[in-house]
Amino acid sequence: MKASNLPQYRVEHHTAYRYSEPVTLSHQLLHLTPRPLRYQHSRAHEVTITPAPTYSRERIDPFGNPVTEIAIESAHSTLEIVARSTVVVSRREAPDPHKTAAWETVREALAYRAAWRPDPAVIEATHFLFESPYVRVKRDLRAYASDCFKPGLPVLEAARALMGKIHAEFKFDSGATTVTTPVMKFFEQRRGVCQDFTHFMISCLRSTGLAARYVSGYLVTRSAASRQRRVGAEASHAWVALFVPVSGWIELDPTNNVLPAWEHITIGWGRDFSDITPLRGVINGGGEQTLTVKVTAVPNDSVSTTATE
């Protein structure tokens, strides 16, 4: 497809903090810049911060994601950060699931052994094999996924079966969890948001011995074709990437039971949410605080509509 015919989206991510007492010092890390990728690029991007920061710099984090560091050294009772981007997305190409390697072969390729000489892609993938702050590796999770990972089954076919199982057996419920809800609590109550679906699927894959990472970004609020809302499009979205040797990283969205193609906009990735939090920092003062987040991601020729996280 010619670049001029590729989908183009407008994204606005508005974060507002209100404090009951003045904040005298604020240091923040912002993951709000879309990551440059083979299948997406930004035509425009800006971040507006009020009050204006005393210090600001751009850098790349350990996972290769763009990150902005800011410091505000004047007293303030509100903090507003608005990130606006225009992003062009091309289709992610996934291999035929039936032609991917058996999942046991992939697991063995990632396992340390004597005289192991893995290529750099495999070494990178091993960073996403283990427990991390929001991801557990448990026998119960391996058991949950076991009926999807039958002996000899191609790895992508098995992963798609797991994604479908999670989508069918868990309910999207924006009021059921918070950002600190443990993944095993989500497993117990079977209700939560895209972050929970993603952490749970990653936990199942890692418990099976496979490498999986957490992808953070946005889901287009309405399809340009159908105008139908997808689940999780009203806020920052999250989905899974599975490592498959030769094919590379293949993305799966368990909240919607789809392989991302045109309508997932990537900010970045990490081991879990803690590595790619949109806004994280420390403050001096502030008292009680109230957070409001609004996200819009629409086709560039659409009328903007804003939804609350």
C-alpha positions as CSV (number, residue, x, y, z in Angstrom):
1,M,0.0,0.0,0.0
2,K,1.3,3.5,-0.9
3,A,2.2,5.7,2.0
4,S,-0.4,8.2,1.1
5,N,-3.1,5.5,1.5
6,L,-2.0,4.3,4.9
7,P,-4.2,4.9,7.9
8,Q,-3.4,8.1,9.7
9,Y,-4.6,8.7,13.3
10,R,-4.8,11.7,15.7
11,V,-4.0,10.8,19.3
12,E,-4.5,13.0,22.3
13,H,-3.5,11.9,25.8
14,H,-4.5,14.4,28.5
15,T,-3.3,13.9,32.1
16,A,-4.3,16.2,34.9
17,Y,-3.3,16.1,38.6
18,R,-5.0,18.3,41.2
19,Y,-3.3,18.7,44.6
20,S,-4.8,19.7,47.9
21,E,-1.5,21.3,49.0
22,P,1.2,22.9,46.8
23,V,3.8,20.7,45.2
24,T,7.2,22.3,45.6
25,L,9.2,19.9,43.5
26,S,8.1,17.4,40.9
27,H,10.3,14.9,38.9
28,Q,8.5,12.9,36.2
29,L,9.2,10.3,33.5
30,L,6.9,10.5,30.5
31,H,6.3,7.6,28.1
32,L,4.0,9.5,25.7
33,T,5.9,9.6,22.5
34,P,5.0,6.9,19.8
35,R,7.9,4.6,19.2
36,P,9.4,4.8,15.6
37,L,8.8,1.4,14.1
38,R,8.9,-0.4,10.7
39,Y,5.1,-0.3,10.7
40,Q,4.4,3.2,12.2
41,H,5.9,6.7,12.2
42,S,4.8,10.0,13.6
43,R,4.1,12.9,11.3
44,A,3.7,15.3,14.2
45,H,4.2,15.1,17.9
46,E,4.1,17.6,20.8
47,V,3.8,17.6,24.5
48,T,2.4,20.6,26.4
49,I,3.2,20.8,30.1
50,T,1.6,23.3,32.5
51,P,3.3,24.7,34.6
52,A,6.3,24.8,32.3
53,P,9.1,22.5,33.5
54,T,12.3,24.0,34.8
55,Y,14.2,21.1,33.1
56,S,13.3,18.8,30.3
57,R,15.3,16.3,28.2
58,E,14.6,13.5,25.7
59,R,16.3,10.1,25.9
60,I,15.9,6.4,25.1
61,D,15.1,4.0,27.9
62,P,16.7,0.5,28.4
63,F,14.1,-1.1,26.1
64,G,14.6,1.4,23.3
65,N,11.5,3.5,24.0
66,P,11.5,7.3,23.7
67,V,11.1,8.9,27.2
68,T,10.9,12.5,28.4
69,E,12.4,13.5,31.8
70,I,11.0,16.7,33.3
71,A,11.5,18.6,36.6
72,I,9.2,21.4,37.9
73,E,10.9,23.4,40.7
74,S,8.2,26.0,41.3
75,A,5.2,25.6,43.6
76,H,2.1,24.4,41.8
77,S,-1.3,22.9,42.8
78,T,-2.1,21.4,39.4
79,L,-0.1,19.6,36.7
80,E,-1.4,19.1,33.2
81,I,0.3,17.2,30.5
82,V,-1.2,16.9,27.0
83,A,0.5,14.8,24.3
84,R,-0.7,15.1,20.8
85,S,0.5,12.9,17.9
86,T,-0.4,12.3,14.3
87,V,0.7,8.7,13.5
88,V,0.7,6.8,10.2
89,V,0.3,3.0,10.6
90,S,1.0,0.2,8.2
91,R,-0.2,-3.4,8.6
92,R,1.8,-5.8,10.8
93,E,2.4,-9.0,8.9
94,A,2.1,-12.2,11.0
95,P,3.2,-15.6,9.8
96,D,0.8,-18.5,9.1
97,P,0.2,-19.8,12.6
98,H,0.3,-23.4,11.3
99,K,3.8,-22.9,9.9
100,T,5.5,-21.6,13.0
101,A,7.8,-23.9,15.0
102,A,6.4,-26.2,17.6
103,W,6.1,-24.4,21.0
104,E,8.4,-26.9,22.7
105,T,11.1,-26.1,20.1
106,V,10.7,-22.4,20.9
107,R,10.9,-23.1,24.6
108,E,14.1,-25.1,24.1
109,A,15.7,-22.4,22.0
110,L,15.2,-20.0,24.9
111,A,16.5,-22.3,27.6
112,Y,20.0,-22.0,28.9
113,R,22.2,-25.0,28.5
114,A,25.9,-26.0,28.3
115,A,27.7,-24.5,25.3
116,W,24.7,-22.4,24.5
117,R,25.5,-19.9,21.7
118,P,22.2,-18.1,21.0
119,D,21.9,-15.3,18.4
120,P,21.3,-11.7,19.6
121,A,17.6,-11.8,19.1
122,V,17.3,-14.9,21.4
123,I,19.5,-13.2,24.0
124,E,17.2,-10.1,24.0
125,A,14.1,-12.3,24.3
126,T,15.4,-14.0,27.4
127,H,14.9,-10.7,29.3
128,F,11.2,-11.5,28.9
129,L,11.1,-15.0,30.3
130,F,11.0,-14.4,34.1
131,E,8.9,-12.8,36.8
132,S,8.7,-9.0,36.9
133,P,6.8,-6.6,39.2
134,Y,3.4,-7.3,37.6
135,V,4.0,-10.7,36.1
136,R,4.1,-14.1,37.9
137,V,5.5,-17.4,36.8
138,K,3.4,-20.1,38.5
139,R,2.5,-23.7,38.1
140,D,-1.2,-22.8,38.3
141,L,-0.8,-20.5,35.3
142,R,1.1,-23.1,33.3
143,A,-1.7,-25.6,34.1
144,Y,-4.4,-23.0,32.9
145,A,-2.6,-22.7,29.6
146,S,-1.8,-26.4,29.2
147,D,-4.8,-27.4,27.2
148,C,-3.8,-24.7,24.6
149,F,-0.2,-25.9,24.4
150,K,-0.7,-29.5,23.3
151,P,2.4,-31.5,22.3
152,G,3.8,-30.5,18.9
153,L,1.4,-27.7,18.4
154,P,2.8,-24.7,16.4
155,V,3.6,-21.9,18.9
156,L,1.5,-19.2,17.3
157,E,-1.5,-21.6,17.0
158,A,-1.1,-22.4,20.7
159,A,-0.8,-18.7,21.6
160,R,-3.9,-17.8,19.6
161,A,-5.8,-20.6,21.4
162,L,-4.7,-19.2,24.8
163,M,-5.7,-15.7,23.7
164,G,-9.2,-16.9,22.7
165,K,-9.6,-18.8,25.9
166,I,-8.7,-15.8,28.0
167,H,-11.0,-13.6,26.0
168,A,-13.9,-16.1,26.4
169,E,-13.4,-16.8,30.1
170,F,-12.6,-13.3,31.5
171,K,-14.8,-10.2,31.5
172,F,-13.7,-6.6,30.7
173,D,-14.8,-4.6,33.7
174,S,-13.2,-1.1,34.2
175,G,-14.3,-1.0,37.9
176,A,-13.0,-4.4,39.0
177,T,-9.3,-3.7,39.3
178,T,-6.7,-0.9,39.8
179,V,-3.2,-0.5,38.5
180,T,-1.9,-2.4,41.6
181,T,-4.2,-5.4,41.4
182,P,-2.1,-8.6,41.5
183,V,-2.3,-10.8,38.4
184,M,-3.4,-13.8,40.6
185,K,-6.3,-11.7,42.0
186,F,-7.4,-11.1,38.4
187,F,-7.1,-14.9,37.8
188,E,-9.3,-15.5,40.8
189,Q,-12.1,-12.9,40.0
190,R,-11.8,-13.1,36.2
191,R,-12.6,-9.5,35.7
192,G,-10.5,-6.5,34.8
193,V,-9.1,-4.2,32.1
194,C,-6.7,-4.5,29.2
195,Q,-3.7,-4.2,31.6
196,D,-4.9,-7.2,33.5
197,F,-5.7,-9.3,30.4
198,T,-2.2,-8.6,29.2
199,H,-0.3,-9.3,32.4
200,F,-2.3,-12.5,32.8
201,M,-1.5,-13.8,29.2
202,I,2.1,-12.8,29.6
203,S,2.2,-14.7,33.0
204,C,0.7,-17.8,31.3
205,L,3.2,-17.7,28.4
206,R,6.3,-17.1,30.7
207,S,5.0,-19.9,33.0
208,T,5.1,-22.2,29.9
209,G,8.7,-21.2,29.2
210,L,8.1,-18.7,26.4
211,A,9.2,-15.1,26.1
212,A,6.5,-12.4,26.1
213,R,6.6,-8.7,26.6
214,Y,4.1,-6.0,27.5
215,V,3.2,-3.5,24.7
216,S,1.7,-0.2,25.6
217,G,-0.1,2.2,23.3
218,Y,-3.6,3.1,22.0
219,L,-6.4,1.4,20.3
220,V,-8.3,3.5,17.7
221,T,-11.5,4.7,19.4
222,R,-13.6,3.9,16.3
223,S,-12.8,2.0,13.2
224,A,-12.7,4.2,10.2
225,A,-14.7,1.5,8.3
226,S,-17.3,0.4,10.9
227,R,-17.2,3.2,13.5
228,Q,-17.6,0.4,16.0
229,R,-15.8,0.8,19.3
230,R,-13.3,-1.8,20.4
231,V,-12.9,-2.9,24.0
232,G,-10.3,-0.8,25.8
233,A,-10.3,2.0,23.3
234,E,-11.3,4.6,25.9
235,A,-7.9,4.7,27.6
236,S,-4.3,3.7,27.2
237,H,-4.3,0.2,25.8
238,A,-2.0,-2.8,26.3
239,W,-1.4,-6.1,24.5
240,V,1.1,-8.9,24.3
241,A,4.1,-9.6,22.0
242,L,5.3,-13.2,21.8
243,F,8.9,-14.1,20.6
244,V,9.1,-16.6,17.8
245,P,12.6,-17.4,16.4
246,V,13.0,-16.4,12.8
247,S,9.6,-14.6,12.8
248,G,10.5,-12.2,15.6
249,W,7.9,-10.6,17.9
250,I,4.3,-11.3,17.1
251,E,1.6,-9.3,18.8
252,L,-1.7,-10.5,20.3
253,D,-4.5,-8.6,22.0
254,P,-6.3,-10.8,24.5
255,T,-8.8,-8.1,25.4
256,N,-10.2,-8.1,21.9
257,N,-9.0,-11.6,20.7
258,V,-7.2,-10.1,17.7
259,L,-3.7,-9.9,16.2
260,P,-3.0,-6.2,16.0
261,A,-2.9,-5.0,12.4
262,W,-4.0,-1.4,11.5
263,E,-5.6,0.1,14.6
264,H,-3.1,-0.4,17.4
265,I,-0.7,2.5,17.9
266,T,2.5,1.6,19.9
267,I,4.1,3.8,22.5
268,G,6.6,1.2,23.6
269,W,7.2,-2.0,25.4
270,G,8.8,-3.6,28.5
271,R,8.6,-6.5,30.9
272,D,5.3,-5.2,32.2
273,F,3.3,-2.0,32.9
274,S,6.0,-0.7,35.4
275,D,8.5,-0.4,32.5
276,I,6.3,1.7,30.2
277,T,4.0,3.7,32.6
278,P,2.7,6.8,30.7
279,L,3.6,9.1,33.6
280,R,5.6,8.2,36.7
281,G,7.6,10.3,39.2
282,V,8.1,11.7,42.7
283,I,6.8,14.9,44.2
284,N,7.5,16.9,47.4
285,G,4.3,18.0,49.0
286,G,0.9,17.8,47.3
287,G,-1.3,16.4,50.1
288,E,-4.3,14.6,48.6
289,Q,-4.2,14.3,44.8
290,T,-6.8,13.6,42.1
291,L,-5.9,12.2,38.7
292,T,-7.9,12.5,35.5
293,V,-6.8,10.9,32.3
294,K,-8.5,11.4,28.9
295,V,-7.5,9.6,25.7
296,T,-8.7,10.0,22.1
297,A,-7.4,8.1,19.1
298,V,-9.3,8.6,15.9
299,P,-8.8,8.5,12.2
300,N,-7.3,11.9,11.1
301,D,-10.5,12.8,9.1
302,S,-12.8,12.1,12.1
303,V,-14.4,14.6,14.4
304,S,-12.6,14.4,17.7
305,T,-14.4,12.7,20.6
306,T,-12.8,12.5,24.0
307,A,-13.3,9.6,26.4
308,T,-12.3,9.3,30.1
309,E,-10.1,6.6,31.3
